[in-house]
Amino acid sequence: MADAIYDQIEIEDMTFDPALQIYHYPCPCGDRFEISIDDLRDGENVAVCPSCSLMIEVIFEPEDLPGAKETPGMMETATVVAVMA
C-alpha cells in the first residue's frame, strides 16, 4: 500500500468543506483528493482521487479535527409567535 501513496499532506494544507464534511486537496490529474471527516475520526488517513489511481496520506492529530457534524445555518433557533390581544 505504501507504494501507492503519491504524497504526504498535512491536514492544514487541505481545504475543509463544512457542508459536505470532507477535506480535499488538488490532484495532479485536475480533480481532487477527498476524505470525509468521519473516515478521519475512524482512523483512516488515506485520501483518494475519484478520477485517477493516486492517493495521499493525510497527516493529522485527531484532536485537531473539527467538532461533531455542524451544518452551517442549521443552528437551533427560537420561534417567536405574536399573540394579538
HTML snippet that shows the backbone in 3Dmol.js (N, CA, C, O; Angstrom):
<script src="https://3Dmol.org/build/3Dmol-min.js"></script>
<div id="view" style="width:600px;height:400px;position:relative"></div>
<script>
const pdb = `
ATOM      1  N   MET A   1       0.832  -1.198   0.000  1.00  0.00           N
ATOM      2  CA  MET A   1       0.000   0.000   0.000  1.00  0.00           C
ATOM      3  C   MET A   1       0.868   1.250   0.000  1.00  0.00           C
ATOM      4  O   MET A   1       0.512   2.243  -0.634  1.00  0.00           O
ATOM      5  N   ALA A   2       1.993   1.221   0.695  1.00  0.00           N
ATOM      6  CA  ALA A   2       2.853   2.400   0.777  1.00  0.00           C
ATOM      7  C   ALA A   2       3.340   2.814  -0.606  1.00  0.00           C
ATOM      8  O   ALA A   2       3.597   3.995  -0.839  1.00  0.00           O
ATOM      9  N   ASP A   3       3.472   1.848  -1.539  1.00  0.00           N
ATOM     10  CA  ASP A   3       3.923   2.171  -2.887  1.00  0.00           C
ATOM     11  C   ASP A   3       2.887   2.997  -3.644  1.00  0.00           C
ATOM     12  O   ASP A   3       3.238   3.736  -4.564  1.00  0.00           O
ATOM     13  N   ALA A   4       1.612   2.878  -3.264  1.00  0.00           N
ATOM     14  CA  ALA A   4       0.551   3.569  -3.977  1.00  0.00           C
ATOM     15  C   ALA A   4       0.341   4.997  -3.476  1.00  0.00           C
ATOM     16  O   ALA A   4      -0.430   5.745  -4.077  1.00  0.00           O
ATOM     17  N   ILE A   5       1.007   5.393  -2.389  1.00  0.00           N
ATOM     18  CA  ILE A   5       0.852   6.732  -1.840  1.00  0.00           C
ATOM     19  C   ILE A   5       1.660   7.721  -2.669  1.00  0.00           C
ATOM     20  O   ILE A   5       2.879   7.593  -2.788  1.00  0.00           O
ATOM     21  N   TYR A   6       0.978   8.700  -3.236  1.00  0.00           N
ATOM     22  CA  TYR A   6       1.606   9.710  -4.085  1.00  0.00           C
ATOM     23  C   TYR A   6       2.404  10.709  -3.250  1.00  0.00           C
ATOM     24  O   TYR A   6       3.509  11.095  -3.631  1.00  0.00           O
ATOM     25  N   ASP A   7       1.844  11.130  -2.106  1.00  0.00           N
ATOM     26  CA  ASP A   7       2.497  12.154  -1.286  1.00  0.00           C
ATOM     27  C   ASP A   7       1.907  12.121   0.119  1.00  0.00           C
ATOM     28  O   ASP A   7       0.880  11.487   0.359  1.00  0.00           O
ATOM     29  N   GLN A   8       2.570  12.811   1.040  1.00  0.00           N
ATOM     30  CA  GLN A   8       2.053  13.010   2.389  1.00  0.00           C
ATOM     31  C   GLN A   8       1.706  14.487   2.520  1.00  0.00           C
ATOM     32  O   GLN A   8       2.526  15.354   2.218  1.00  0.00           O
ATOM     33  N   ILE A   9       0.486  14.768   2.972  1.00  0.00           N
ATOM     34  CA  ILE A   9      -0.008  16.143   3.050  1.00  0.00           C
ATOM     35  C   ILE A   9      -0.513  16.421   4.463  1.00  0.00           C
ATOM     36  O   ILE A   9      -1.278  15.639   5.028  1.00  0.00           O
ATOM     37  N   GLU A  10      -0.074  17.545   5.022  1.00  0.00           N
ATOM     38  CA  GLU A  10      -0.582  17.984   6.321  1.00  0.00           C
ATOM     39  C   GLU A  10      -2.033  18.422   6.157  1.00  0.00           C
ATOM     40  O   GLU A  10      -2.386  19.063   5.168  1.00  0.00           O
ATOM     41  N   ILE A  11      -2.864  18.077   7.122  1.00  0.00           N
ATOM     42  CA  ILE A  11      -4.287  18.422   7.023  1.00  0.00           C
ATOM     43  C   ILE A  11      -4.490  19.941   6.962  1.00  0.00           C
ATOM     44  O   ILE A  11      -5.480  20.411   6.401  1.00  0.00           O
ATOM     45  N   GLU A  12      -3.560  20.704   7.535  1.00  0.00           N
ATOM     46  CA  GLU A  12      -3.652  22.162   7.489  1.00  0.00           C
ATOM     47  C   GLU A  12      -3.537  22.699   6.058  1.00  0.00           C
ATOM     48  O   GLU A  12      -3.978  23.812   5.772  1.00  0.00           O
ATOM     49  N   ASP A  13      -2.945  21.907   5.164  1.00  0.00           N
ATOM     50  CA  ASP A  13      -2.802  22.312   3.765  1.00  0.00           C
ATOM     51  C   ASP A  13      -4.015  21.921   2.917  1.00  0.00           C
ATOM     52  O   ASP A  13      -4.094  22.275   1.740  1.00  0.00           O
ATOM     53  N   MET A  14      -4.953  21.195   3.515  1.00  0.00           N
ATOM     54  CA  MET A  14      -6.155  20.772   2.806  1.00  0.00           C
ATOM     55  C   MET A  14      -7.272  21.779   3.079  1.00  0.00           C
ATOM     56  O   MET A  14      -7.176  22.589   4.001  1.00  0.00           O
ATOM     57  N   THR A  15      -8.321  21.721   2.277  1.00  0.00           N
ATOM     58  CA  THR A  15      -9.480  22.590   2.443  1.00  0.00           C
ATOM     59  C   THR A  15     -10.629  21.764   2.999  1.00  0.00           C
ATOM     60  O   THR A  15     -10.916  20.674   2.504  1.00  0.00           O
ATOM     61  N   PHE A  16     -11.291  22.289   4.037  1.00  0.00           N
ATOM     62  CA  PHE A  16     -12.435  21.596   4.636  1.00  0.00           C
ATOM     63  C   PHE A  16     -13.728  22.181   4.107  1.00  0.00           C
ATOM     64  O   PHE A  16     -13.921  23.397   4.124  1.00  0.00           O
ATOM     65  N   ASP A  17     -14.616  21.315   3.635  1.00  0.00           N
ATOM     66  CA  ASP A  17     -15.939  21.722   3.167  1.00  0.00           C
ATOM     67  C   ASP A  17     -16.946  21.345   4.250  1.00  0.00           C
ATOM     68  O   ASP A  17     -17.302  20.174   4.375  1.00  0.00           O
ATOM     69  N   PRO A  18     -17.418  22.333   5.045  1.00  0.00           N
ATOM     70  CA  PRO A  18     -18.323  22.005   6.149  1.00  0.00           C
ATOM     71  C   PRO A  18     -19.677  21.460   5.691  1.00  0.00           C
ATOM     72  O   PRO A  18     -20.305  20.694   6.422  1.00  0.00           O
ATOM     73  N   ALA A  19     -20.135  21.834   4.512  1.00  0.00           N
ATOM     74  CA  ALA A  19     -21.422  21.339   4.022  1.00  0.00           C
ATOM     75  C   ALA A  19     -21.349  19.849   3.696  1.00  0.00           C
ATOM     76  O   ALA A  19     -22.275  19.097   4.002  1.00  0.00           O
ATOM     77  N   LEU A  20     -20.249  19.424   3.075  1.00  0.00           N
ATOM     78  CA  LEU A  20     -20.087  18.015   2.696  1.00  0.00           C
ATOM     79  C   LEU A  20     -19.329  17.208   3.741  1.00  0.00           C
ATOM     80  O   LEU A  20     -19.279  15.980   3.667  1.00  0.00           O
ATOM     81  N   GLN A  21     -18.729  17.907   4.727  1.00  0.00           N
ATOM     82  CA  GLN A  21     -17.954  17.258   5.775  1.00  0.00           C
ATOM     83  C   GLN A  21     -16.775  16.462   5.199  1.00  0.00           C
ATOM     84  O   GLN A  21     -16.503  15.340   5.626  1.00  0.00           O
ATOM     85  N   ILE A  22     -16.075  17.066   4.216  1.00  0.00           N
ATOM     86  CA  ILE A  22     -14.893  16.435   3.629  1.00  0.00           C
ATOM     87  C   ILE A  22     -13.731  17.410   3.571  1.00  0.00           C
ATOM     88  O   ILE A  22     -13.909  18.626   3.504  1.00  0.00           O
ATOM     89  N   TYR A  23     -12.543  16.839   3.599  1.00  0.00           N
ATOM     90  CA  TYR A  23     -11.330  17.593   3.302  1.00  0.00           C
ATOM     91  C   TYR A  23     -10.963  17.269   1.864  1.00  0.00           C
ATOM     92  O   TYR A  23     -11.144  16.137   1.414  1.00  0.00           O
ATOM     93  N   HIS A  24     -10.448  18.258   1.139  1.00  0.00           N
ATOM     94  CA  HIS A  24      -9.983  17.980  -0.216  1.00  0.00           C
ATOM     95  C   HIS A  24      -8.681  18.716  -0.494  1.00  0.00           C
ATOM     96  O   HIS A  24      -8.323  19.684   0.176  1.00  0.00           O
ATOM     97  N   TYR A  25      -7.980  18.209  -1.526  1.00  0.00           N
ATOM     98  CA  TYR A  25      -6.664  18.729  -1.897  1.00  0.00           C
ATOM     99  C   TYR A  25      -6.486  18.497  -3.397  1.00  0.00           C
ATOM    100  O   TYR A  25      -6.863  17.436  -3.895  1.00  0.00           O
ATOM    101  N   PRO A  26      -5.923  19.457  -4.127  1.00  0.00           N
ATOM    102  CA  PRO A  26      -5.786  19.299  -5.587  1.00  0.00           C
ATOM    103  C   PRO A  26      -4.948  18.082  -5.979  1.00  0.00           C
ATOM    104  O   PRO A  26      -3.912  17.803  -5.376  1.00  0.00           O
ATOM    105  N   CYS A  27      -5.413  17.372  -6.991  1.00  0.00           N
ATOM    106  CA  CYS A  27      -4.690  16.225  -7.548  1.00  0.00           C
ATOM    107  C   CYS A  27      -4.038  16.660  -8.863  1.00  0.00           C
ATOM    108  O   CYS A  27      -4.598  17.493  -9.576  1.00  0.00           O
ATOM    109  N   PRO A  28      -2.873  16.115  -9.194  1.00  0.00           N
ATOM    110  CA  PRO A  28      -2.217  16.479 -10.458  1.00  0.00           C
ATOM    111  C   PRO A  28      -3.067  16.194 -11.700  1.00  0.00           C
ATOM    112  O   PRO A  28      -2.834  16.789 -12.752  1.00  0.00           O
ATOM    113  N   CYS A  29      -4.049  15.291 -11.593  1.00  0.00           N
ATOM    114  CA  CYS A  29      -4.878  14.964 -12.756  1.00  0.00           C
ATOM    115  C   CYS A  29      -5.906  16.051 -13.055  1.00  0.00           C
ATOM    116  O   CYS A  29      -6.544  16.031 -14.108  1.00  0.00           O
ATOM    117  N   GLY A  30      -6.067  17.004 -12.129  1.00  0.00           N
ATOM    118  CA  GLY A  30      -7.040  18.068 -12.326  1.00  0.00           C
ATOM    119  C   GLY A  30      -8.256  17.941 -11.425  1.00  0.00           C
ATOM    120  O   GLY A  30      -9.004  18.905 -11.259  1.00  0.00           O
ATOM    121  N   ASP A  31      -8.464  16.780 -10.848  1.00  0.00           N
ATOM    122  CA  ASP A  31      -9.569  16.578  -9.902  1.00  0.00           C
ATOM    123  C   ASP A  31      -9.035  16.905  -8.510  1.00  0.00           C
ATOM    124  O   ASP A  31      -8.160  17.761  -8.376  1.00  0.00           O
ATOM    125  N   ARG A  32      -9.542  16.242  -7.475  1.00  0.00           N
ATOM    126  CA  ARG A  32      -9.024  16.485  -6.131  1.00  0.00           C
ATOM    127  C   ARG A  32      -9.123  15.239  -5.271  1.00  0.00           C
ATOM    128  O   ARG A  32     -10.033  14.425  -5.425  1.00  0.00           O
ATOM    129  N   PHE A  33      -8.168  15.109  -4.364  1.00  0.00           N
ATOM    130  CA  PHE A  33      -8.207  14.054  -3.368  1.00  0.00           C
ATOM    131  C   PHE A  33      -9.289  14.420  -2.360  1.00  0.00           C
ATOM    132  O   PHE A  33      -9.487  15.598  -2.063  1.00  0.00           O
ATOM    133  N   GLU A  34      -9.994  13.415  -1.830  1.00  0.00           N
ATOM    134  CA  GLU A  34     -11.050  13.676  -0.850  1.00  0.00           C
ATOM    135  C   GLU A  34     -11.020  12.629   0.247  1.00  0.00           C
ATOM    136  O   GLU A  34     -10.728  11.457   0.008  1.00  0.00           O
ATOM    137  N   ILE A  35     -11.333  13.084   1.469  1.00  0.00           N
ATOM    138  CA  ILE A  35     -11.514  12.170   2.590  1.00  0.00           C
ATOM    139  C   ILE A  35     -12.535  12.805   3.525  1.00  0.00           C
ATOM    140  O   ILE A  35     -12.491  14.008   3.780  1.00  0.00           O
ATOM    141  N   SER A  36     -13.447  11.997   4.031  1.00  0.00           N
ATOM    142  CA  SER A  36     -14.503  12.536   4.894  1.00  0.00           C
ATOM    143  C   SER A  36     -13.997  12.680   6.327  1.00  0.00           C
ATOM    144  O   SER A  36     -13.073  11.989   6.756  1.00  0.00           O
ATOM    145  N   ILE A  37     -14.621  13.585   7.037  1.00  0.00           N
ATOM    146  CA  ILE A  37     -14.277  13.800   8.443  1.00  0.00           C
ATOM    147  C   ILE A  37     -14.561  12.534   9.248  1.00  0.00           C
ATOM    148  O   ILE A  37     -13.831  12.225  10.190  1.00  0.00           O
ATOM    149  N   ASP A  38     -15.613  11.798   8.887  1.00  0.00           N
ATOM    150  CA  ASP A  38     -15.935  10.556   9.588  1.00  0.00           C
ATOM    151  C   ASP A  38     -14.843   9.509   9.382  1.00  0.00           C
ATOM    152  O   ASP A  38     -14.486   8.792  10.317  1.00  0.00           O
ATOM    153  N   ASP A  39     -14.313   9.419   8.164  1.00  0.00           N
ATOM    154  CA  ASP A  39     -13.211   8.481   7.907  1.00  0.00           C
ATOM    155  C   ASP A  39     -11.989   8.844   8.737  1.00  0.00           C
ATOM    156  O   ASP A  39     -11.328   7.967   9.292  1.00  0.00           O
ATOM    157  N   LEU A  40     -11.688  10.137   8.822  1.00  0.00           N
ATOM    158  CA  LEU A  40     -10.553  10.575   9.632  1.00  0.00           C
ATOM    159  C   LEU A  40     -10.766  10.222  11.100  1.00  0.00           C
ATOM    160  O   LEU A  40      -9.846   9.748  11.767  1.00  0.00           O
ATOM    161  N   ARG A  41     -11.974  10.452  11.602  1.00  0.00           N
ATOM    162  CA  ARG A  41     -12.282  10.116  13.001  1.00  0.00           C
ATOM    163  C   ARG A  41     -12.193   8.611  13.249  1.00  0.00           C
ATOM    164  O   ARG A  41     -11.884   8.174  14.358  1.00  0.00           O
ATOM    165  N   ASP A  42     -12.467   7.821  12.206  1.00  0.00           N
ATOM    166  CA  ASP A  42     -12.393   6.357  12.329  1.00  0.00           C
ATOM    167  C   ASP A  42     -10.976   5.828  12.165  1.00  0.00           C
ATOM    168  O   ASP A  42     -10.758   4.617  12.182  1.00  0.00           O
ATOM    169  N   GLY A  43     -10.004   6.738  12.004  1.00  0.00           N
ATOM    170  CA  GLY A  43      -8.609   6.320  11.910  1.00  0.00           C
ATOM    171  C   GLY A  43      -8.068   6.172  10.506  1.00  0.00           C
ATOM    172  O   GLY A  43      -6.896   5.838  10.328  1.00  0.00           O
ATOM    173  N   GLU A  44      -8.899   6.416   9.500  1.00  0.00           N
ATOM    174  CA  GLU A  44      -8.417   6.377   8.115  1.00  0.00           C
ATOM    175  C   GLU A  44      -7.545   7.602   7.873  1.00  0.00           C
ATOM    176  O   GLU A  44      -7.821   8.673   8.414  1.00  0.00           O
ATOM    177  N   ASN A  45      -6.497   7.458   7.069  1.00  0.00           N
ATOM    178  CA  ASN A  45      -5.651   8.615   6.779  1.00  0.00           C
ATOM    179  C   ASN A  45      -5.226   8.668   5.312  1.00  0.00           C
ATOM    180  O   ASN A  45      -4.252   9.339   4.974  1.00  0.00           O
ATOM    181  N   VAL A  46      -5.947   7.967   4.446  1.00  0.00           N
ATOM    182  CA  VAL A  46      -5.622   7.965   3.026  1.00  0.00           C
ATOM    183  C   VAL A  46      -6.770   8.610   2.251  1.00  0.00           C
ATOM    184  O   VAL A  46      -7.901   8.126   2.266  1.00  0.00           O
ATOM    185  N   ALA A  47      -6.450   9.719   1.571  1.00  0.00           N
ATOM    186  CA  ALA A  47      -7.431  10.394   0.724  1.00  0.00           C
ATOM    187  C   ALA A  47      -7.224   9.917  -0.706  1.00  0.00           C
ATOM    188  O   ALA A  47      -6.090   9.761  -1.158  1.00  0.00           O
ATOM    189  N   VAL A  48      -8.315   9.688  -1.407  1.00  0.00           N
ATOM    190  CA  VAL A  48      -8.229   9.172  -2.771  1.00  0.00           C
ATOM    191  C   VAL A  48      -8.781  10.184  -3.765  1.00  0.00           C
ATOM    192  O   VAL A  48      -9.629  11.013  -3.435  1.00  0.00           O
ATOM    193  N   CYS A  49      -8.283  10.095  -4.974  1.00  0.00           N
ATOM    194  CA  CYS A  49      -8.814  10.900  -6.071  1.00  0.00           C
ATOM    195  C   CYS A  49      -9.821  10.024  -6.820  1.00  0.00           C
ATOM    196  O   CYS A  49      -9.480   8.912  -7.223  1.00  0.00           O
ATOM    197  N   PRO A  50     -11.052  10.501  -7.013  1.00  0.00           N
ATOM    198  CA  PRO A  50     -12.048   9.684  -7.704  1.00  0.00           C
ATOM    199  C   PRO A  50     -11.798   9.540  -9.203  1.00  0.00           C
ATOM    200  O   PRO A  50     -12.424   8.698  -9.848  1.00  0.00           O
ATOM    201  N   SER A  51     -10.889  10.349  -9.775  1.00  0.00           N
ATOM    202  CA  SER A  51     -10.663  10.320 -11.219  1.00  0.00           C
ATOM    203  C   SER A  51      -9.432   9.550 -11.656  1.00  0.00           C
ATOM    204  O   SER A  51      -9.298   9.207 -12.830  1.00  0.00           O
ATOM    205  N   CYS A  52      -8.532   9.276 -10.724  1.00  0.00           N
ATOM    206  CA  CYS A  52      -7.318   8.541 -11.091  1.00  0.00           C
ATOM    207  C   CYS A  52      -6.936   7.605  -9.950  1.00  0.00           C
ATOM    208  O   CYS A  52      -7.680   7.489  -8.976  1.00  0.00           O
ATOM    209  N   SER A  53      -5.820   6.953 -10.049  1.00  0.00           N
ATOM    210  CA  SER A  53      -5.430   5.956  -9.050  1.00  0.00           C
ATOM    211  C   SER A  53      -4.566   6.521  -7.926  1.00  0.00           C
ATOM    212  O   SER A  53      -4.120   5.773  -7.056  1.00  0.00           O
ATOM    213  N   LEU A  54      -4.324   7.834  -7.934  1.00  0.00           N
ATOM    214  CA  LEU A  54      -3.451   8.416  -6.915  1.00  0.00           C
ATOM    215  C   LEU A  54      -4.131   8.512  -5.555  1.00  0.00           C
ATOM    216  O   LEU A  54      -5.346   8.685  -5.452  1.00  0.00           O
ATOM    217  N   MET A  55      -3.307   8.394  -4.512  1.00  0.00           N
ATOM    218  CA  MET A  55      -3.759   8.528  -3.131  1.00  0.00           C
ATOM    219  C   MET A  55      -2.718   9.331  -2.370  1.00  0.00           C
ATOM    220  O   MET A  55      -1.532   9.302  -2.697  1.00  0.00           O
ATOM    221  N   ILE A  56      -3.179  10.053  -1.343  1.00  0.00           N
ATOM    222  CA  ILE A  56      -2.253  10.762  -0.474  1.00  0.00           C
ATOM    223  C   ILE A  56      -2.484  10.317   0.969  1.00  0.00           C
ATOM    224  O   ILE A  56      -3.590   9.931   1.349  1.00  0.00           O
ATOM    225  N   GLU A  57      -1.423  10.379   1.753  1.00  0.00           N
ATOM    226  CA  GLU A  57      -1.540  10.120   3.179  1.00  0.00           C
ATOM    227  C   GLU A  57      -1.761  11.461   3.868  1.00  0.00           C
ATOM    228  O   GLU A  57      -0.998  12.404   3.661  1.00  0.00           O
ATOM    229  N   VAL A  58      -2.801  11.544   4.683  1.00  0.00           N
ATOM    230  CA  VAL A  58      -3.133  12.775   5.389  1.00  0.00           C
ATOM    231  C   VAL A  58      -2.494  12.715   6.775  1.00  0.00           C
ATOM    232  O   VAL A  58      -2.735  11.787   7.547  1.00  0.00           O
ATOM    233  N   ILE A  59      -1.676  13.723   7.073  1.00  0.00           N
ATOM    234  CA  ILE A  59      -1.011  13.797   8.368  1.00  0.00           C
ATOM    235  C   ILE A  59      -1.841  14.721   9.255  1.00  0.00           C
ATOM    236  O   ILE A  59      -2.053  15.887   8.922  1.00  0.00           O
ATOM    237  N   PHE A  60      -2.316  14.186  10.401  1.00  0.00           N
ATOM    238  CA  PHE A  60      -3.177  14.980  11.279  1.00  0.00           C
ATOM    239  C   PHE A  60      -3.172  14.405  12.689  1.00  0.00           C
ATOM    240  O   PHE A  60      -2.778  13.260  12.911  1.00  0.00           O
ATOM    241  N   GLU A  61      -3.614  15.220  13.625  1.00  0.00           N
ATOM    242  CA  GLU A  61      -3.835  14.797  15.005  1.00  0.00           C
ATOM    243  C   GLU A  61      -5.353  14.748  15.201  1.00  0.00           C
ATOM    244  O   GLU A  61      -6.038  15.728  14.908  1.00  0.00           O
ATOM    245  N   PRO A  62      -5.888  13.628  15.692  1.00  0.00           N
ATOM    246  CA  PRO A  62      -7.348  13.505  15.847  1.00  0.00           C
ATOM    247  C   PRO A  62      -7.977  14.635  16.669  1.00  0.00           C
ATOM    248  O   PRO A  62      -9.102  15.047  16.389  1.00  0.00           O
ATOM    249  N   GLU A  63      -7.271  15.128  17.662  1.00  0.00           N
ATOM    250  CA  GLU A  63      -7.846  16.189  18.493  1.00  0.00           C
ATOM    251  C   GLU A  63      -7.947  17.529  17.757  1.00  0.00           C
ATOM    252  O   GLU A  63      -8.612  18.446  18.239  1.00  0.00           O
ATOM    253  N   ASP A  64      -7.292  17.654  16.591  1.00  0.00           N
ATOM    254  CA  ASP A  64      -7.355  18.886  15.820  1.00  0.00           C
ATOM    255  C   ASP A  64      -8.509  18.908  14.817  1.00  0.00           C
ATOM    256  O   ASP A  64      -8.717  19.916  14.142  1.00  0.00           O
ATOM    257  N   LEU A  65      -9.257  17.817  14.712  1.00  0.00           N
ATOM    258  CA  LEU A  65     -10.377  17.762  13.761  1.00  0.00           C
ATOM    259  C   LEU A  65     -11.527  18.624  14.265  1.00  0.00           C
ATOM    260  O   LEU A  65     -11.690  18.792  15.474  1.00  0.00           O
ATOM    261  N   PRO A  66     -12.326  19.173  13.352  1.00  0.00           N
ATOM    262  CA  PRO A  66     -13.499  19.952  13.772  1.00  0.00           C
ATOM    263  C   PRO A  66     -14.428  19.096  14.626  1.00  0.00           C
ATOM    264  O   PRO A  66     -14.387  17.867  14.565  1.00  0.00           O
ATOM    265  N   GLY A  67     -15.267  19.757  15.425  1.00  0.00           N
ATOM    266  CA  GLY A  67     -16.208  19.066  16.305  1.00  0.00           C
ATOM    267  C   GLY A  67     -17.204  18.218  15.546  1.00  0.00           C
ATOM    268  O   GLY A  67     -17.076  18.012  14.339  1.00  0.00           O
ATOM    269  N   ALA A  68     -18.186  17.735  16.258  1.00  0.00           N
ATOM    270  CA  ALA A  68     -19.219  16.894  15.663  1.00  0.00           C
ATOM    271  C   ALA A  68     -19.854  17.616  14.484  1.00  0.00           C
ATOM    272  O   ALA A  68     -19.705  18.829  14.333  1.00  0.00           O
ATOM    273  N   LYS A  69     -20.554  16.871  13.660  1.00  0.00           N
ATOM    274  CA  LYS A  69     -21.162  17.446  12.455  1.00  0.00           C
ATOM    275  C   LYS A  69     -21.926  18.718  12.781  1.00  0.00           C
ATOM    276  O   LYS A  69     -22.877  18.713  13.562  1.00  0.00           O
ATOM    277  N   GLU A  70     -21.488  19.799  12.167  1.00  0.00           N
ATOM    278  CA  GLU A  70     -22.137  21.087  12.336  1.00  0.00           C
ATOM    279  C   GLU A  70     -22.422  21.623  10.942  1.00  0.00           C
ATOM    280  O   GLU A  70     -21.504  21.950  10.190  1.00  0.00           O
ATOM    281  N   THR A  71     -23.690  21.709  10.609  1.00  0.00           N
ATOM    282  CA  THR A  71     -24.069  22.211   9.300  1.00  0.00           C
ATOM    283  C   THR A  71     -24.374  23.694   9.417  1.00  0.00           C
ATOM    284  O   THR A  71     -25.223  24.084  10.218  1.00  0.00           O
ATOM    285  N   PRO A  72     -23.693  24.535   8.629  1.00  0.00           N
ATOM    286  CA  PRO A  72     -23.948  25.974   8.706  1.00  0.00           C
ATOM    287  C   PRO A  72     -25.412  26.296   8.482  1.00  0.00           C
ATOM    288  O   PRO A  72     -26.051  25.730   7.596  1.00  0.00           O
ATOM    289  N   GLY A  73     -25.938  27.197   9.280  1.00  0.00           N
ATOM    290  CA  GLY A  73     -27.325  27.610   9.125  1.00  0.00           C
ATOM    291  C   GLY A  73     -28.315  26.670   9.774  1.00  0.00           C
ATOM    292  O   GLY A  73     -29.523  26.900   9.714  1.00  0.00           O
ATOM    293  N   MET A  74     -27.817  25.608  10.396  1.00  0.00           N
ATOM    294  CA  MET A  74     -28.708  24.629  10.998  1.00  0.00           C
ATOM    295  C   MET A  74     -28.708  24.732  12.525  1.00  0.00           C
ATOM    296  O   MET A  74     -29.055  23.772  13.214  1.00  0.00           O
ATOM    297  N   MET A  75     -28.325  25.878  13.044  1.00  0.00           N
ATOM    298  CA  MET A  75     -28.319  26.072  14.478  1.00  0.00           C
ATOM    299  C   MET A  75     -29.747  26.121  14.984  1.00  0.00           C
ATOM    300  O   MET A  75     -30.660  26.535  14.270  1.00  0.00           O
ATOM    301  N   GLU A  76     -29.930  25.692  16.230  1.00  0.00           N
ATOM    302  CA  GLU A  76     -31.260  25.729  16.821  1.00  0.00           C
ATOM    303  C   GLU A  76     -31.679  27.180  16.992  1.00  0.00           C
ATOM    304  O   GLU A  76     -30.909  28.003  17.488  1.00  0.00           O
ATOM    305  N   THR A  77     -32.886  27.485  16.586  1.00  0.00           N
ATOM    306  CA  THR A  77     -33.377  28.845  16.713  1.00  0.00           C
ATOM    307  C   THR A  77     -34.699  28.825  17.446  1.00  0.00           C
ATOM    308  O   THR A  77     -35.428  27.833  17.410  1.00  0.00           O
ATOM    309  N   ALA A  78     -35.001  29.913  18.103  1.00  0.00           N
ATOM    310  CA  ALA A  78     -36.269  30.042  18.820  1.00  0.00           C
ATOM    311  C   ALA A  78     -37.319  30.571  17.856  1.00  0.00           C
ATOM    312  O   ALA A  78     -37.018  31.374  16.972  1.00  0.00           O
ATOM    313  N   THR A  79     -38.534  30.121  18.031  1.00  0.00           N
ATOM    314  CA  THR A  79     -39.630  30.605  17.206  1.00  0.00           C
ATOM    315  C   THR A  79     -40.408  31.627  18.015  1.00  0.00           C
ATOM    316  O   THR A  79     -40.803  31.365  19.151  1.00  0.00           O
ATOM    317  N   VAL A  80     -40.622  32.780  17.430  1.00  0.00           N
ATOM    318  CA  VAL A  80     -41.364  33.840  18.103  1.00  0.00           C
ATOM    319  C   VAL A  80     -42.764  33.878  17.500  1.00  0.00           C
ATOM    320  O   VAL A  80     -42.932  33.963  16.284  1.00  0.00           O
ATOM    321  N   VAL A  81     -43.766  33.814  18.376  1.00  0.00           N
ATOM    322  CA  VAL A  81     -45.137  33.851  17.927  1.00  0.00           C
ATOM    323  C   VAL A  81     -45.804  35.084  18.525  1.00  0.00           C
ATOM    324  O   VAL A  81     -45.826  35.255  19.744  1.00  0.00           O
ATOM    325  N   ALA A  82     -46.339  35.927  17.676  1.00  0.00           N
ATOM    326  CA  ALA A  82     -47.045  37.119  18.133  1.00  0.00           C
ATOM    327  C   ALA A  82     -48.479  36.761  18.441  1.00  0.00           C
ATOM    328  O   ALA A  82     -49.148  36.090  17.655  1.00  0.00           O
ATOM    329  N   VAL A  83     -48.949  37.211  19.589  1.00  0.00           N
ATOM    330  CA  VAL A  83     -50.330  36.926  20.001  1.00  0.00           C
ATOM    331  C   VAL A  83     -51.073  38.249  20.041  1.00  0.00           C
ATOM    332  O   VAL A  83     -50.656  39.195  20.710  1.00  0.00           O
ATOM    333  N   MET A  84     -52.178  38.299  19.317  1.00  0.00           N
ATOM    334  CA  MET A  84     -52.992  39.517  19.285  1.00  0.00           C
ATOM    335  C   MET A  84     -53.973  39.463  20.441  1.00  0.00           C
ATOM    336  O   MET A  84     -54.645  38.452  20.645  1.00  0.00           O
ATOM    337  N   ALA A  85     -54.059  40.561  21.207  1.00  0.00           N
ATOM    338  CA  ALA A  85     -54.974  40.608  22.347  1.00  0.00           C
ATOM    339  C   ALA A  85     -56.316  41.178  21.977  1.00  0.00           C
ATOM    340  O   ALA A  85     -57.198  41.284  22.830  1.00  0.00           O
TER     341      ALA A  85
END
`;
const viewer = $3Dmol.createViewer("view");
viewer.addModel(pdb, "pdb");
viewer.setStyle({}, {cartoon: {color: "spectrum"}});
viewer.zoomTo();
viewer.render();
</script>
